Amino acid sequence: MIKSYQDYLIYLEADRIALKRDKTFKSLLFDDIWKFQRLMRKLEYQTNCNKSKFLRKLTSFRYTRLGNQLGFTIPINVFGPGLSIAHRGTIVVNGDAQVGANCRLHICVNIGTQAGKSSDVPQIGENCYIGPGVKIFGAIVLGNNMAIGANAVVNKSFPEGNCTIGGVPARKISDKTSEGLLIRAFPIEKNQD
């Protein structure tokens, strides 16, 4: 969670590296996903560090408006550093879910509660690849280095991590991890620019 300006800068840099974005003017102005993630981190910083209420409301308005245009319903303070949203399209995430660093997220993903139990939300580890159409719900724990196949419905825990899961309902289908499916941008390597 972003608790200082330094944290804010670290999260931004990790997200930029994970998205493979350069530091060009074109990327800053015309890349909507990168703009959305920058607004998300800015709103997290302004909210968590009790910055100006007016600036928070302005950033929140811009963040929500751009999220609606892109099809994203992603609350703040859910994702760790190194988030990479692959495409625009429907993505819905519950505000109480927790996702670790270096997550690659695809279109039509839903991370939510179990029906009728608003406090039962997923806890997802670090270095997780979440494929297109994945549904993750309930009080489950997914370990580190997981790859979740397209259209999987995950309703039970895989706390050991280090595997690939898929299917309806999801089950372990391989010992292959998320290696090669995402960029591990956090912790940030010193030689990155």
C-alpha positions as CSV (number, residue, x, y, z in Angstrom):
1,M,0.0,0.0,0.0
2,I,1.2,3.5,-0.8
3,K,2.0,5.3,2.4
4,S,4.5,8.0,1.2
5,Y,5.6,9.9,-1.8
6,Q,8.5,7.5,-2.2
7,D,6.1,4.6,-2.2
8,Y,4.1,6.4,-4.9
9,L,7.1,6.8,-7.1
10,I,8.1,3.1,-6.6
11,Y,4.6,1.9,-7.5
12,L,4.5,4.1,-10.6
13,E,7.9,2.9,-11.9
14,A,7.1,-0.8,-11.2
15,D,3.8,-0.4,-13.1
16,R,5.5,1.4,-16.0
17,I,8.1,-1.4,-16.3
18,A,5.4,-4.1,-16.0
19,L,3.4,-2.5,-18.8
20,K,6.5,-2.1,-21.0
21,R,5.9,1.7,-21.4
22,D,8.6,4.1,-22.2
23,K,8.9,7.6,-20.8
24,T,7.8,9.4,-23.9
25,F,5.4,12.3,-24.3
26,K,3.2,10.1,-26.5
27,S,3.0,7.3,-23.9
28,L,2.1,9.7,-21.2
29,L,-0.7,11.4,-23.1
30,F,-2.2,8.8,-25.4
31,D,-1.9,5.5,-23.7
32,D,-5.2,5.1,-21.8
33,I,-4.3,2.0,-19.8
34,W,-1.1,3.7,-18.6
35,K,-3.0,6.9,-17.8
36,F,-5.6,4.8,-15.8
37,Q,-2.9,3.1,-13.8
38,R,-1.2,6.4,-13.1
39,L,-4.5,7.9,-11.9
40,M,-5.1,4.9,-9.7
41,R,-1.7,5.2,-8.0
42,K,-2.1,9.0,-7.7
43,L,-5.5,8.5,-6.0
44,E,-4.1,5.9,-3.7
45,Y,-1.3,8.3,-2.7
46,Q,-3.7,11.2,-2.2
47,T,-6.1,9.1,-0.1
48,N,-3.6,7.2,2.0
49,C,-1.5,10.3,2.8
50,N,-4.5,12.6,3.5
51,K,-3.8,15.0,0.7
52,S,-6.1,17.9,-0.3
53,K,-9.7,16.8,-0.3
54,F,-10.4,18.9,-3.5
55,L,-7.5,17.2,-5.3
56,R,-8.7,13.8,-4.2
57,K,-12.1,14.4,-5.5
58,L,-10.8,15.7,-8.8
59,T,-8.5,12.7,-9.2
60,S,-11.3,10.4,-8.2
61,F,-13.6,11.9,-10.8
62,R,-11.0,11.5,-13.6
63,Y,-10.1,8.0,-12.4
64,T,-13.8,6.8,-12.4
65,R,-14.6,8.5,-15.7
66,L,-11.6,6.9,-17.5
67,G,-12.3,3.5,-15.8
68,N,-15.9,3.7,-17.2
69,Q,-14.5,4.4,-20.7
70,L,-12.1,1.5,-20.5
71,G,-14.6,-0.9,-18.8
72,F,-12.6,-1.1,-15.5
73,T,-14.2,-1.2,-12.1
74,I,-11.0,-1.4,-10.0
75,P,-11.0,0.2,-6.5
76,I,-7.8,1.6,-5.1
77,N,-5.5,-0.2,-2.7
78,V,-6.1,-3.6,-4.1
79,F,-3.1,-4.3,-6.3
80,G,0.6,-4.3,-5.3
81,P,3.3,-2.6,-7.4
82,G,4.0,-4.0,-10.9
83,L,0.4,-4.2,-12.1
84,S,0.0,-4.8,-15.8
85,I,-3.5,-4.5,-17.3
86,A,-3.2,-6.1,-20.7
87,H,-6.2,-4.8,-22.6
88,R,-9.2,-2.4,-22.3
89,G,-12.4,-4.3,-21.6
90,T,-14.5,-5.4,-18.7
91,I,-12.6,-6.0,-15.4
92,V,-14.4,-6.0,-12.1
93,V,-12.6,-6.2,-8.8
94,N,-14.0,-6.2,-5.2
95,G,-12.5,-3.4,-3.1
96,D,-11.6,-5.8,-0.2
97,A,-9.6,-8.2,-2.4
98,Q,-5.9,-8.1,-2.1
99,V,-3.5,-8.9,-4.9
100,G,0.3,-9.0,-4.5
101,A,3.1,-7.4,-6.6
102,N,3.6,-8.2,-10.3
103,C,0.1,-9.1,-11.4
104,R,-0.8,-9.4,-15.1
105,L,-4.5,-9.0,-15.6
106,H,-6.5,-9.6,-18.8
107,I,-9.9,-8.8,-20.2
108,C,-13.2,-10.0,-18.6
109,V,-11.7,-10.8,-15.2
110,N,-13.9,-10.8,-12.2
111,I,-12.4,-10.9,-8.7
112,G,-15.2,-10.9,-6.1
113,T,-17.0,-12.1,-3.1
114,Q,-18.9,-15.3,-2.5
115,A,-22.6,-14.9,-3.1
116,G,-24.3,-13.6,0.1
117,K,-21.0,-13.2,2.0
118,S,-19.6,-9.7,1.4
119,S,-16.5,-10.4,3.6
120,D,-15.4,-13.5,1.8
121,V,-12.9,-12.1,-0.8
122,P,-9.8,-13.6,-2.5
123,Q,-6.2,-13.1,-1.4
124,I,-3.9,-13.4,-4.4
125,G,-0.1,-13.7,-4.0
126,E,2.7,-12.2,-6.0
127,N,3.8,-12.8,-9.6
128,C,0.3,-14.0,-10.7
129,Y,-0.9,-14.2,-14.3
130,I,-4.7,-14.0,-14.6
131,G,-5.8,-15.0,-18.0
132,P,-8.8,-13.7,-20.0
133,G,-12.2,-14.4,-18.7
134,V,-11.1,-15.7,-15.3
135,K,-13.6,-15.6,-12.4
136,I,-12.1,-15.7,-8.9
137,F,-14.5,-15.5,-5.9
138,G,-14.9,-16.4,-2.3
139,A,-12.6,-16.5,0.7
140,I,-9.8,-18.2,-1.1
141,V,-6.0,-17.9,-1.1
142,L,-3.9,-18.2,-4.2
143,G,-0.1,-18.5,-3.6
144,N,2.8,-16.9,-5.4
145,N,3.9,-17.5,-9.0
146,M,0.5,-18.8,-10.2
147,A,-0.8,-18.8,-13.8
148,I,-4.6,-19.0,-14.2
149,G,-5.8,-20.2,-17.6
150,A,-8.4,-18.5,-19.7
151,N,-12.0,-18.7,-18.5
152,A,-11.2,-20.6,-15.3
153,V,-13.6,-20.4,-12.4
154,V,-11.6,-20.4,-9.2
155,N,-13.6,-21.1,-6.1
156,K,-11.1,-23.0,-3.9
157,S,-7.7,-22.2,-2.5
158,F,-4.3,-23.0,-4.0
159,P,-2.1,-21.6,-1.2
160,E,1.0,-23.5,-2.3
161,G,1.2,-21.5,-5.6
162,N,3.9,-22.3,-8.2
163,C,1.5,-24.0,-10.6
164,T,-1.0,-23.4,-13.4
165,I,-4.6,-23.9,-12.8
166,G,-7.6,-23.9,-15.2
167,G,-11.0,-25.2,-15.9
168,V,-14.5,-25.0,-14.4
169,P,-14.1,-25.4,-11.4
170,A,-10.3,-24.7,-11.5
171,R,-7.9,-27.5,-10.7
172,K,-4.1,-27.8,-11.0
173,I,-3.3,-28.6,-14.6
174,S,0.5,-28.1,-14.6
175,D,3.6,-27.4,-12.5
176,K,4.5,-24.5,-14.8
177,T,4.6,-21.2,-13.0
178,S,3.9,-17.7,-14.2
179,E,7.5,-17.4,-15.4
180,G,7.6,-15.8,-18.8
181,L,3.9,-14.7,-18.7
182,L,4.6,-11.4,-16.9
183,I,7.3,-8.9,-16.1
184,R,8.5,-9.0,-12.6
185,A,9.0,-5.3,-12.2
186,F,9.0,-5.2,-8.4
187,P,11.4,-5.1,-6.8
188,I,12.6,-2.6,-9.4
189,E,16.0,-3.5,-10.9
190,K,18.6,-0.7,-10.7
191,N,19.6,-0.9,-14.4
192,Q,16.0,-0.2,-15.7
193,D,15.4,3.3,-17.1
